[in-house]
Amino acid sequence: MKKHTRRLDEIRQFEMLDPARVLQIKQESRNRTCAGCAEIRFIENPFDGRKNLKCAIGKEIGKRCSNYQERTGNE
């Protein structure tokens, strides 16, 4: 079986689970990222003017670290 066909079959099997379980799995994956952290900043590149996401602590973007702090509405 081709690799991409096998992946499609896995996706279909995942979606055939109980809808509550599918929602739980999707929410768990969101909780493993650093999205919504107060330390994430948009930094403008001085050479081309593009804005990039950077962690103010210097950690890798995308993986939640032990310094994660939920962003409040004031920031």
mmCIF file of the N, C-alpha and C atoms, coordinates in Angstrom:
data_MODEL
# 
_entry.id   MODEL 
# 
loop_
_atom_site.group_PDB 
_atom_site.id 
_atom_site.type_symbol 
_atom_site.label_atom_id 
_atom_site.label_alt_id 
_atom_site.label_comp_id 
_atom_site.label_asym_id 
_atom_site.label_entity_id 
_atom_site.label_seq_id 
_atom_site.pdbx_PDB_ins_code 
_atom_site.Cartn_x 
_atom_site.Cartn_y 
_atom_site.Cartn_z 
_atom_site.occupancy 
_atom_site.B_iso_or_equiv 
_atom_site.pdbx_formal_charge 
_atom_site.auth_seq_id 
_atom_site.auth_comp_id 
_atom_site.auth_asym_id 
_atom_site.auth_atom_id 
_atom_site.pdbx_PDB_model_num 
ATOM 1   N N  . MET A 1 1  ? 0.854   -1.180 0.000  1.00 0.00 ? 1  MET A N  1 
ATOM 2   C CA . MET A 1 1  ? 0.000   0.000  0.000  1.00 0.00 ? 1  MET A CA 1 
ATOM 3   C C  . MET A 1 1  ? 0.898   1.240  0.000  1.00 0.00 ? 1  MET A C  1 
ATOM 4   N N  . LYS A 1 2  ? 0.532   2.219  -0.783 1.00 0.00 ? 2  LYS A N  1 
ATOM 5   C CA . LYS A 1 2  ? 1.316   3.445  -0.854 1.00 0.00 ? 2  LYS A CA 1 
ATOM 6   C C  . LYS A 1 2  ? 1.211   4.220  0.449  1.00 0.00 ? 2  LYS A C  1 
ATOM 7   N N  . LYS A 1 3  ? 2.264   4.992  0.709  1.00 0.00 ? 3  LYS A N  1 
ATOM 8   C CA . LYS A 1 3  ? 2.338   5.724  1.969  1.00 0.00 ? 3  LYS A CA 1 
ATOM 9   C C  . LYS A 1 3  ? 1.188   6.716  2.118  1.00 0.00 ? 3  LYS A C  1 
ATOM 10  N N  . HIS A 1 4  ? 0.901   7.503  1.064  1.00 0.00 ? 4  HIS A N  1 
ATOM 11  C CA . HIS A 1 4  ? -0.166  8.501  1.177  1.00 0.00 ? 4  HIS A CA 1 
ATOM 12  C C  . HIS A 1 4  ? -1.537  7.851  1.290  1.00 0.00 ? 4  HIS A C  1 
ATOM 13  N N  . THR A 1 5  ? -1.739  6.700  0.687  1.00 0.00 ? 5  THR A N  1 
ATOM 14  C CA . THR A 1 5  ? -3.012  5.995  0.802  1.00 0.00 ? 5  THR A CA 1 
ATOM 15  C C  . THR A 1 5  ? -3.198  5.486  2.226  1.00 0.00 ? 5  THR A C  1 
ATOM 16  N N  . ARG A 1 6  ? -2.116  4.978  2.812  1.00 0.00 ? 6  ARG A N  1 
ATOM 17  C CA . ARG A 1 6  ? -2.184  4.496  4.190  1.00 0.00 ? 6  ARG A CA 1 
ATOM 18  C C  . ARG A 1 6  ? -2.524  5.651  5.128  1.00 0.00 ? 6  ARG A C  1 
ATOM 19  N N  . ARG A 1 7  ? -1.956  6.817  4.890  1.00 0.00 ? 7  ARG A N  1 
ATOM 20  C CA . ARG A 1 7  ? -2.223  7.990  5.725  1.00 0.00 ? 7  ARG A CA 1 
ATOM 21  C C  . ARG A 1 7  ? -3.698  8.382  5.626  1.00 0.00 ? 7  ARG A C  1 
ATOM 22  N N  . LEU A 1 8  ? -4.266  8.350  4.441  1.00 0.00 ? 8  LEU A N  1 
ATOM 23  C CA . LEU A 1 8  ? -5.686  8.670  4.272  1.00 0.00 ? 8  LEU A CA 1 
ATOM 24  C C  . LEU A 1 8  ? -6.560  7.674  5.025  1.00 0.00 ? 8  LEU A C  1 
ATOM 25  N N  . ASP A 1 9  ? -6.176  6.402  5.001  1.00 0.00 ? 9  ASP A N  1 
ATOM 26  C CA . ASP A 1 9  ? -6.933  5.392  5.742  1.00 0.00 ? 9  ASP A CA 1 
ATOM 27  C C  . ASP A 1 9  ? -6.875  5.654  7.239  1.00 0.00 ? 9  ASP A C  1 
ATOM 28  N N  . GLU A 1 10 ? -5.692  6.084  7.741  1.00 0.00 ? 10 GLU A N  1 
ATOM 29  C CA . GLU A 1 10 ? -5.559  6.402  9.159  1.00 0.00 ? 10 GLU A CA 1 
ATOM 30  C C  . GLU A 1 10 ? -6.438  7.585  9.533  1.00 0.00 ? 10 GLU A C  1 
ATOM 31  N N  . ILE A 1 11 ? -6.502  8.586  8.659  1.00 0.00 ? 11 ILE A N  1 
ATOM 32  C CA . ILE A 1 11 ? -7.347  9.756  8.924  1.00 0.00 ? 11 ILE A CA 1 
ATOM 33  C C  . ILE A 1 11 ? -8.807  9.334  8.970  1.00 0.00 ? 11 ILE A C  1 
ATOM 34  N N  . ARG A 1 12 ? -9.216  8.537  8.048  1.00 0.00 ? 12 ARG A N  1 
ATOM 35  C CA . ARG A 1 12 ? -10.607 8.080  8.033  1.00 0.00 ? 12 ARG A CA 1 
ATOM 36  C C  . ARG A 1 12 ? -10.939 7.286  9.294  1.00 0.00 ? 12 ARG A C  1 
ATOM 37  N N  . GLN A 1 13 ? -10.030 6.416  9.725  1.00 0.00 ? 13 GLN A N  1 
ATOM 38  C CA . GLN A 1 13 ? -10.266 5.639  10.942 1.00 0.00 ? 13 GLN A CA 1 
ATOM 39  C C  . GLN A 1 13 ? -10.363 6.560  12.150 1.00 0.00 ? 13 GLN A C  1 
ATOM 40  N N  . PHE A 1 14 ? -9.518  7.575  12.209 1.00 0.00 ? 14 PHE A N  1 
ATOM 41  C CA . PHE A 1 14 ? -9.546  8.534  13.306 1.00 0.00 ? 14 PHE A CA 1 
ATOM 42  C C  . PHE A 1 14 ? -10.891 9.248  13.349 1.00 0.00 ? 14 PHE A C  1 
ATOM 43  N N  . GLU A 1 15 ? -11.394 9.649  12.196 1.00 0.00 ? 15 GLU A N  1 
ATOM 44  C CA . GLU A 1 15 ? -12.652 10.383 12.143 1.00 0.00 ? 15 GLU A CA 1 
ATOM 45  C C  . GLU A 1 15 ? -13.857 9.499  12.430 1.00 0.00 ? 15 GLU A C  1 
ATOM 46  N N  . MET A 1 16 ? -13.694 8.198  12.369 1.00 0.00 ? 16 MET A N  1 
ATOM 47  C CA . MET A 1 16 ? -14.802 7.288  12.625 1.00 0.00 ? 16 MET A CA 1 
ATOM 48  C C  . MET A 1 16 ? -14.969 6.978  14.114 1.00 0.00 ? 16 MET A C  1 
ATOM 49  N N  . LEU A 1 17 ? -14.084 7.521  14.949 1.00 0.00 ? 17 LEU A N  1 
ATOM 50  C CA . LEU A 1 17 ? -14.218 7.325  16.391 1.00 0.00 ? 17 LEU A CA 1 
ATOM 51  C C  . LEU A 1 17 ? -15.437 8.083  16.902 1.00 0.00 ? 17 LEU A C  1 
ATOM 52  N N  . ASP A 1 18 ? -15.721 7.895  18.152 1.00 0.00 ? 18 ASP A N  1 
ATOM 53  C CA . ASP A 1 18 ? -16.785 8.631  18.821 1.00 0.00 ? 18 ASP A CA 1 
ATOM 54  C C  . ASP A 1 18 ? -16.500 10.133 18.690 1.00 0.00 ? 18 ASP A C  1 
ATOM 55  N N  . PRO A 1 19 ? -17.468 10.948 18.263 1.00 0.00 ? 19 PRO A N  1 
ATOM 56  C CA . PRO A 1 19 ? -17.226 12.387 18.067 1.00 0.00 ? 19 PRO A CA 1 
ATOM 57  C C  . PRO A 1 19 ? -16.664 13.090 19.301 1.00 0.00 ? 19 PRO A C  1 
ATOM 58  N N  . ALA A 1 20 ? -17.088 12.680 20.478 1.00 0.00 ? 20 ALA A N  1 
ATOM 59  C CA . ALA A 1 20 ? -16.553 13.286 21.699 1.00 0.00 ? 20 ALA A CA 1 
ATOM 60  C C  . ALA A 1 20 ? -15.065 12.964 21.845 1.00 0.00 ? 20 ALA A C  1 
ATOM 61  N N  . ARG A 1 21 ? -14.668 11.750 21.481 1.00 0.00 ? 21 ARG A N  1 
ATOM 62  C CA . ARG A 1 21 ? -13.256 11.348 21.554 1.00 0.00 ? 21 ARG A CA 1 
ATOM 63  C C  . ARG A 1 21 ? -12.427 12.116 20.523 1.00 0.00 ? 21 ARG A C  1 
ATOM 64  N N  . VAL A 1 22 ? -12.953 12.314 19.323 1.00 0.00 ? 22 VAL A N  1 
ATOM 65  C CA . VAL A 1 22 ? -12.254 13.083 18.288 1.00 0.00 ? 22 VAL A CA 1 
ATOM 66  C C  . VAL A 1 22 ? -12.011 14.506 18.775 1.00 0.00 ? 22 VAL A C  1 
ATOM 67  N N  . LEU A 1 23 ? -13.021 15.132 19.364 1.00 0.00 ? 23 LEU A N  1 
ATOM 68  C CA . LEU A 1 23 ? -12.876 16.485 19.901 1.00 0.00 ? 23 LEU A CA 1 
ATOM 69  C C  . LEU A 1 23 ? -11.829 16.516 21.007 1.00 0.00 ? 23 LEU A C  1 
ATOM 70  N N  . GLN A 1 24 ? -11.837 15.526 21.877 1.00 0.00 ? 24 GLN A N  1 
ATOM 71  C CA . GLN A 1 24 ? -10.865 15.461 22.965 1.00 0.00 ? 24 GLN A CA 1 
ATOM 72  C C  . GLN A 1 24 ? -9.442  15.351 22.418 1.00 0.00 ? 24 GLN A C  1 
ATOM 73  N N  . ILE A 1 25 ? -9.237  14.523 21.416 1.00 0.00 ? 25 ILE A N  1 
ATOM 74  C CA . ILE A 1 25 ? -7.909  14.350 20.822 1.00 0.00 ? 25 ILE A CA 1 
ATOM 75  C C  . ILE A 1 25 ? -7.432  15.655 20.197 1.00 0.00 ? 25 ILE A C  1 
ATOM 76  N N  . LYS A 1 26 ? -8.315  16.358 19.489 1.00 0.00 ? 26 LYS A N  1 
ATOM 77  C CA . LYS A 1 26 ? -7.938  17.628 18.862 1.00 0.00 ? 26 LYS A CA 1 
ATOM 78  C C  . LYS A 1 26 ? -7.596  18.680 19.910 1.00 0.00 ? 26 LYS A C  1 
ATOM 79  N N  . GLN A 1 27 ? -8.339  18.735 21.000 1.00 0.00 ? 27 GLN A N  1 
ATOM 80  C CA . GLN A 1 27 ? -8.059  19.706 22.056 1.00 0.00 ? 27 GLN A CA 1 
ATOM 81  C C  . GLN A 1 27 ? -6.752  19.383 22.766 1.00 0.00 ? 27 GLN A C  1 
ATOM 82  N N  . GLU A 1 28 ? -6.450  18.116 22.948 1.00 0.00 ? 28 GLU A N  1 
ATOM 83  C CA . GLU A 1 28 ? -5.192  17.724 23.582 1.00 0.00 ? 28 GLU A CA 1 
ATOM 84  C C  . GLU A 1 28 ? -4.005  18.164 22.740 1.00 0.00 ? 28 GLU A C  1 
ATOM 85  N N  . SER A 1 29 ? -4.116  18.056 21.413 1.00 0.00 ? 29 SER A N  1 
ATOM 86  C CA . SER A 1 29 ? -3.002  18.466 20.560 1.00 0.00 ? 29 SER A CA 1 
ATOM 87  C C  . SER A 1 29 ? -2.793  19.973 20.623 1.00 0.00 ? 29 SER A C  1 
ATOM 88  N N  . ARG A 1 30 ? -3.852  20.754 20.786 1.00 0.00 ? 30 ARG A N  1 
ATOM 89  C CA . ARG A 1 30 ? -3.710  22.205 20.922 1.00 0.00 ? 30 ARG A CA 1 
ATOM 90  C C  . ARG A 1 30 ? -3.000  22.561 22.220 1.00 0.00 ? 30 ARG A C  1 
ATOM 91  N N  . ASN A 1 31 ? -3.225  21.780 23.264 1.00 0.00 ? 31 ASN A N  1 
ATOM 92  C CA . ASN A 1 31 ? -2.627  22.053 24.568 1.00 0.00 ? 31 ASN A CA 1 
ATOM 93  C C  . ASN A 1 31 ? -1.129  21.786 24.602 1.00 0.00 ? 31 ASN A C  1 
ATOM 94  N N  . ARG A 1 32 ? -0.584  21.138 23.590 1.00 0.00 ? 32 ARG A N  1 
ATOM 95  C CA . ARG A 1 32 ? 0.850   20.857 23.560 1.00 0.00 ? 32 ARG A CA 1 
ATOM 96  C C  . ARG A 1 32 ? 1.635   21.953 22.853 1.00 0.00 ? 32 ARG A C  1 
ATOM 97  N N  . THR A 1 33 ? 0.972   22.951 22.307 1.00 0.00 ? 33 THR A N  1 
ATOM 98  C CA . THR A 1 33 ? 1.669   24.026 21.607 1.00 0.00 ? 33 THR A CA 1 
ATOM 99  C C  . THR A 1 33 ? 1.787   25.245 22.503 1.00 0.00 ? 33 THR A C  1 
ATOM 100 N N  . CYS A 1 34 ? 2.567   26.208 22.056 1.00 0.00 ? 34 CYS A N  1 
ATOM 101 C CA . CYS A 1 34 ? 2.749   27.431 22.838 1.00 0.00 ? 34 CYS A CA 1 
ATOM 102 C C  . CYS A 1 34 ? 1.795   28.539 22.373 1.00 0.00 ? 34 CYS A C  1 
ATOM 103 N N  . ALA A 1 35 ? 0.831   28.214 21.549 1.00 0.00 ? 35 ALA A N  1 
ATOM 104 C CA . ALA A 1 35 ? -0.131  29.220 21.084 1.00 0.00 ? 35 ALA A CA 1 
ATOM 105 C C  . ALA A 1 35 ? -0.861  29.819 22.275 1.00 0.00 ? 35 ALA A C  1 
ATOM 106 N N  . GLY A 1 36 ? -0.927  31.134 22.320 1.00 0.00 ? 36 GLY A N  1 
ATOM 107 C CA . GLY A 1 36 ? -1.596  31.820 23.413 1.00 0.00 ? 36 GLY A CA 1 
ATOM 108 C C  . GLY A 1 36 ? -0.675  32.192 24.560 1.00 0.00 ? 36 GLY A C  1 
ATOM 109 N N  . CYS A 1 37 ? 0.624   31.950 24.409 1.00 0.00 ? 37 CYS A N  1 
ATOM 110 C CA . CYS A 1 37 ? 1.583   32.268 25.471 1.00 0.00 ? 37 CYS A CA 1 
ATOM 111 C C  . CYS A 1 37 ? 1.870   33.769 25.480 1.00 0.00 ? 37 CYS A C  1 
ATOM 112 N N  . ALA A 1 38 ? 2.028   34.319 26.672 1.00 0.00 ? 38 ALA A N  1 
ATOM 113 C CA . ALA A 1 38 ? 2.292   35.749 26.829 1.00 0.00 ? 38 ALA A CA 1 
ATOM 114 C C  . ALA A 1 38 ? 3.691   36.132 26.356 1.00 0.00 ? 38 ALA A C  1 
ATOM 115 N N  . GLU A 1 39 ? 4.590   35.175 26.202 1.00 0.00 ? 39 GLU A N  1 
ATOM 116 C CA . GLU A 1 39 ? 5.977   35.468 25.829 1.00 0.00 ? 39 GLU A CA 1 
ATOM 117 C C  . GLU A 1 39 ? 6.212   35.520 24.320 1.00 0.00 ? 39 GLU A C  1 
ATOM 118 N N  . ILE A 1 40 ? 5.198   35.212 23.516 1.00 0.00 ? 40 ILE A N  1 
ATOM 119 C CA . ILE A 1 40 ? 5.359   35.234 22.063 1.00 0.00 ? 40 ILE A CA 1 
ATOM 120 C C  . ILE A 1 40 ? 5.186   36.666 21.566 1.00 0.00 ? 40 ILE A C  1 
ATOM 121 N N  . ARG A 1 41 ? 6.121   37.101 20.732 1.00 0.00 ? 41 ARG A N  1 
ATOM 122 C CA . ARG A 1 41 ? 6.115   38.474 20.213 1.00 0.00 ? 41 ARG A CA 1 
ATOM 123 C C  . ARG A 1 41 ? 6.274   38.460 18.696 1.00 0.00 ? 41 ARG A C  1 
ATOM 124 N N  . PHE A 1 42 ? 5.723   39.485 18.042 1.00 0.00 ? 42 PHE A N  1 
ATOM 125 C CA . PHE A 1 42 ? 5.992   39.721 16.631 1.00 0.00 ? 42 PHE A CA 1 
ATOM 126 C C  . PHE A 1 42 ? 7.215   40.622 16.560 1.00 0.00 ? 42 PHE A C  1 
ATOM 127 N N  . ILE A 1 43 ? 8.270   40.153 15.935 1.00 0.00 ? 43 ILE A N  1 
ATOM 128 C CA . ILE A 1 43 ? 9.504   40.911 15.788 1.00 0.00 ? 43 ILE A CA 1 
ATOM 129 C C  . ILE A 1 43 ? 9.686   41.232 14.311 1.00 0.00 ? 43 ILE A C  1 
ATOM 130 N N  . GLU A 1 44 ? 9.896   42.507 14.002 1.00 0.00 ? 44 GLU A N  1 
ATOM 131 C CA . GLU A 1 44 ? 10.081  42.914 12.614 1.00 0.00 ? 44 GLU A CA 1 
ATOM 132 C C  . GLU A 1 44 ? 11.526  42.696 12.203 1.00 0.00 ? 44 GLU A C  1 
ATOM 133 N N  . ASN A 1 45 ? 11.711  42.040 11.068 1.00 0.00 ? 45 ASN A N  1 
ATOM 134 C CA . ASN A 1 45 ? 13.039  41.807 10.522 1.00 0.00 ? 45 ASN A CA 1 
ATOM 135 C C  . ASN A 1 45 ? 13.551  43.122 9.940  1.00 0.00 ? 45 ASN A C  1 
ATOM 136 N N  . PRO A 1 46 ? 14.703  43.640 10.383 1.00 0.00 ? 46 PRO A N  1 
ATOM 137 C CA . PRO A 1 46 ? 15.187  44.936 9.898  1.00 0.00 ? 46 PRO A CA 1 
ATOM 138 C C  . PRO A 1 46 ? 15.625  44.919 8.439  1.00 0.00 ? 46 PRO A C  1 
ATOM 139 N N  . PHE A 1 47 ? 15.867  43.744 7.873  1.00 0.00 ? 47 PHE A N  1 
ATOM 140 C CA . PHE A 1 47 ? 16.360  43.665 6.506  1.00 0.00 ? 47 PHE A CA 1 
ATOM 141 C C  . PHE A 1 47 ? 15.254  43.664 5.464  1.00 0.00 ? 47 PHE A C  1 
ATOM 142 N N  . ASP A 1 48 ? 14.183  42.933 5.722  1.00 0.00 ? 48 ASP A N  1 
ATOM 143 C CA . ASP A 1 48 ? 13.113  42.862 4.722  1.00 0.00 ? 48 ASP A CA 1 
ATOM 144 C C  . ASP A 1 48 ? 11.766  43.357 5.234  1.00 0.00 ? 48 ASP A C  1 
ATOM 145 N N  . GLY A 1 49 ? 11.676  43.750 6.499  1.00 0.00 ? 49 GLY A N  1 
ATOM 146 C CA . GLY A 1 49 ? 10.442  44.315 7.038  1.00 0.00 ? 49 GLY A CA 1 
ATOM 147 C C  . GLY A 1 49 ? 9.374   43.305 7.407  1.00 0.00 ? 49 GLY A C  1 
ATOM 148 N N  . ARG A 1 50 ? 9.641   42.013 7.178  1.00 0.00 ? 50 ARG A N  1 
ATOM 149 C CA . ARG A 1 50 ? 8.647   40.995 7.526  1.00 0.00 ? 50 ARG A CA 1 
ATOM 150 C C  . ARG A 1 50 ? 8.604   40.795 9.029  1.00 0.00 ? 50 ARG A C  1 
ATOM 151 N N  . LYS A 1 51 ? 7.423   40.472 9.543  1.00 0.00 ? 51 LYS A N  1 
ATOM 152 C CA . LYS A 1 51 ? 7.267   40.219 10.976 1.00 0.00 ? 51 LYS A CA 1 
ATOM 153 C C  . LYS A 1 51 ? 7.277   38.716 11.218 1.00 0.00 ? 51 LYS A C  1 
ATOM 154 N N  . ASN A 1 52 ? 8.045   38.306 12.208 1.00 0.00 ? 52 ASN A N  1 
ATOM 155 C CA . ASN A 1 52 ? 8.173   36.896 12.558 1.00 0.00 ? 52 ASN A CA 1 
ATOM 156 C C  . ASN A 1 52 ? 7.807   36.695 14.016 1.00 0.00 ? 52 ASN A C  1 
ATOM 157 N N  . LEU A 1 53 ? 7.285   35.521 14.328 1.00 0.00 ? 53 LEU A N  1 
ATOM 158 C CA . LEU A 1 53 ? 7.002   35.172 15.720 1.00 0.00 ? 53 LEU A CA 1 
ATOM 159 C C  . LEU A 1 53 ? 8.296   34.760 16.401 1.00 0.00 ? 53 LEU A C  1 
ATOM 160 N N  . LYS A 1 54 ? 8.534   35.308 17.567 1.00 0.00 ? 54 LYS A N  1 
ATOM 161 C CA . LYS A 1 54 ? 9.709   34.952 18.361 1.00 0.00 ? 54 LYS A CA 1 
ATOM 162 C C  . LYS A 1 54 ? 9.287   34.795 19.811 1.00 0.00 ? 54 LYS A C  1 
ATOM 163 N N  . CYS A 1 55 ? 9.973   33.923 20.507 1.00 0.00 ? 55 CYS A N  1 
ATOM 164 C CA . CYS A 1 55 ? 9.739   33.739 21.938 1.00 0.00 ? 55 CYS A CA 1 
ATOM 165 C C  . CYS A 1 55 ? 10.651  34.702 22.685 1.00 0.00 ? 55 CYS A C  1 
ATOM 166 N N  . ALA A 1 56 ? 10.091  35.484 23.597 1.00 0.00 ? 56 ALA A N  1 
ATOM 167 C CA . ALA A 1 56 ? 10.874  36.454 24.359 1.00 0.00 ? 56 ALA A CA 1 
ATOM 168 C C  . ALA A 1 56 ? 11.872  35.768 25.289 1.00 0.00 ? 56 ALA A C  1 
ATOM 169 N N  . ILE A 1 57 ? 11.624  34.521 25.636 1.00 0.00 ? 57 ILE A N  1 
ATOM 170 C CA . ILE A 1 57 ? 12.523  33.774 26.513 1.00 0.00 ? 57 ILE A CA 1 
ATOM 171 C C  . ILE A 1 57 ? 13.643  33.118 25.707 1.00 0.00 ? 57 ILE A C  1 
ATOM 172 N N  . GLY A 1 58 ? 13.420  32.966 24.405 1.00 0.00 ? 58 GLY A N  1 
ATOM 173 C CA . GLY A 1 58 ? 14.417  32.335 23.548 1.00 0.00 ? 58 GLY A CA 1 
ATOM 174 C C  . GLY A 1 58 ? 14.157  30.869 23.276 1.00 0.00 ? 58 GLY A C  1 
ATOM 175 N N  . LYS A 1 59 ? 12.990  30.390 23.628 1.00 0.00 ? 59 LYS A N  1 
ATOM 176 C CA . LYS A 1 59 ? 12.641  28.985 23.410 1.00 0.00 ? 59 LYS A CA 1 
ATOM 177 C C  . LYS A 1 59 ? 12.141  28.793 21.981 1.00 0.00 ? 59 LYS A C  1 
ATOM 178 N N  . GLU A 1 60 ? 12.029  27.532 21.577 1.00 0.00 ? 60 GLU A N  1 
ATOM 179 C CA . GLU A 1 60 ? 11.545  27.185 20.246 1.00 0.00 ? 60 GLU A CA 1 
ATOM 180 C C  . GLU A 1 60 ? 10.038  27.434 20.161 1.00 0.00 ? 60 GLU A C  1 
ATOM 181 N N  . ILE A 1 61 ? 9.608   28.063 19.072 1.00 0.00 ? 61 ILE A N  1 
ATOM 182 C CA . ILE A 1 61 ? 8.183   28.317 18.850 1.00 0.00 ? 61 ILE A CA 1 
ATOM 183 C C  . ILE A 1 61 ? 7.518   27.013 18.408 1.00 0.00 ? 61 ILE A C  1 
ATOM 184 N N  . GLY A 1 62 ? 6.361   26.720 18.981 1.00 0.00 ? 62 GLY A N  1 
ATOM 185 C CA . GLY A 1 62 ? 5.586   25.560 18.577 1.00 0.00 ? 62 GLY A CA 1 
ATOM 186 C C  . GLY A 1 62 ? 5.467   24.482 19.628 1.00 0.00 ? 62 GLY A C  1 
ATOM 187 N N  . LYS A 1 63 ? 6.418   24.425 20.535 1.00 0.00 ? 63 LYS A N  1 
ATOM 188 C CA . LYS A 1 63 ? 6.381   23.429 21.606 1.00 0.00 ? 63 LYS A CA 1 
ATOM 189 C C  . LYS A 1 63 ? 6.211   24.146 22.933 1.00 0.00 ? 63 LYS A C  1 
ATOM 190 N N  . ARG A 1 64 ? 5.220   23.740 23.700 1.00 0.00 ? 64 ARG A N  1 
ATOM 191 C CA . ARG A 1 64 ? 4.968   24.375 24.994 1.00 0.00 ? 64 ARG A CA 1 
ATOM 192 C C  . ARG A 1 64 ? 6.098   24.030 25.961 1.00 0.00 ? 64 ARG A C  1 
ATOM 193 N N  . CYS A 1 65 ? 6.641   25.065 26.595 1.00 0.00 ? 65 CYS A N  1 
ATOM 194 C CA . CYS A 1 65 ? 7.737   24.864 27.549 1.00 0.00 ? 65 CYS A CA 1 
ATOM 195 C C  . CYS A 1 65 ? 7.227   25.051 28.977 1.00 0.00 ? 65 CYS A C  1 
ATOM 196 N N  . SER A 1 66 ? 8.116   24.874 29.929 1.00 0.00 ? 66 SER A N  1 
ATOM 197 C CA . SER A 1 66 ? 7.732   24.998 31.336 1.00 0.00 ? 66 SER A CA 1 
ATOM 198 C C  . SER A 1 66 ? 7.460   26.449 31.733 1.00 0.00 ? 66 SER A C  1 
ATOM 199 N N  . ASN A 1 67 ? 7.859   27.408 30.904 1.00 0.00 ? 67 ASN A N  1 
ATOM 200 C CA . ASN A 1 67 ? 7.648   28.830 31.194 1.00 0.00 ? 67 ASN A CA 1 
ATOM 201 C C  . ASN A 1 67 ? 6.341   29.366 30.607 1.00 0.00 ? 67 ASN A C  1 
ATOM 202 N N  . TYR A 1 68 ? 5.498   28.496 30.058 1.00 0.00 ? 68 TYR A N  1 
ATOM 203 C CA . TYR A 1 68 ? 4.250   28.925 29.413 1.00 0.00 ? 68 TYR A CA 1 
ATOM 204 C C  . TYR A 1 68 ? 3.378   29.712 30.386 1.00 0.00 ? 68 TYR A C  1 
ATOM 205 N N  . GLN A 1 69 ? 2.925   30.884 29.929 1.00 0.00 ? 69 GLN A N  1 
ATOM 206 C CA . GLN A 1 69 ? 1.992   31.704 30.701 1.00 0.00 ? 69 GLN A CA 1 
ATOM 207 C C  . GLN A 1 69 ? 0.865   32.124 29.767 1.00 0.00 ? 69 GLN A C  1 
ATOM 208 N N  . GLU A 1 70 ? -0.353  31.900 30.191 1.00 0.00 ? 70 GLU A N  1 
ATOM 209 C CA . GLU A 1 70 ? -1.521  32.251 29.384 1.00 0.00 ? 70 GLU A CA 1 
ATOM 210 C C  . GLU A 1 70 ? -1.578  33.758 29.172 1.00 0.00 ? 70 GLU A C  1 
ATOM 211 N N  . ARG A 1 71 ? -1.790  34.170 27.935 1.00 0.00 ? 71 ARG A N  1 
ATOM 212 C CA . ARG A 1 71 ? -1.908  35.589 27.606 1.00 0.00 ? 71 ARG A CA 1 
ATOM 213 C C  . ARG A 1 71 ? -3.226  36.124 28.146 1.00 0.00 ? 71 ARG A C  1 
ATOM 214 N N  . THR A 1 72 ? -3.191  37.299 28.748 1.00 0.00 ? 72 THR A N  1 
ATOM 215 C CA . THR A 1 72 ? -4.413  37.937 29.240 1.00 0.00 ? 72 THR A CA 1 
ATOM 216 C C  . THR A 1 72 ? -4.868  38.972 28.225 1.00 0.00 ? 72 THR A C  1 
ATOM 217 N N  . GLY A 1 73 ? -6.049  39.519 28.394 1.00 0.00 ? 73 GLY A N  1 
ATOM 218 C CA . GLY A 1 73 ? -6.595  40.498 27.457 1.00 0.00 ? 73 GLY A CA 1 
ATOM 219 C C  . GLY A 1 73 ? -5.901  41.843 27.491 1.00 0.00 ? 73 GLY A C  1 
ATOM 220 N N  . ASN A 1 74 ? -5.069  42.105 28.477 1.00 0.00 ? 74 ASN A N  1 
ATOM 221 C CA . ASN A 1 74 ? -4.420  43.403 28.630 1.00 0.00 ? 74 ASN A CA 1 
ATOM 222 C C  . ASN A 1 74 ? -3.198  43.567 27.750 1.00 0.00 ? 74 ASN A C  1 
ATOM 223 N N  . GLU A 1 75 ? -2.686  42.497 27.176 1.00 0.00 ? 75 GLU A N  1 
ATOM 224 C CA . GLU A 1 75 ? -1.415  42.562 26.453 1.00 0.00 ? 75 GLU A CA 1 
ATOM 225 C C  . GLU A 1 75 ? -1.613  42.819 24.991 1.00 0.00 ? 75 GLU A C  1 
# 
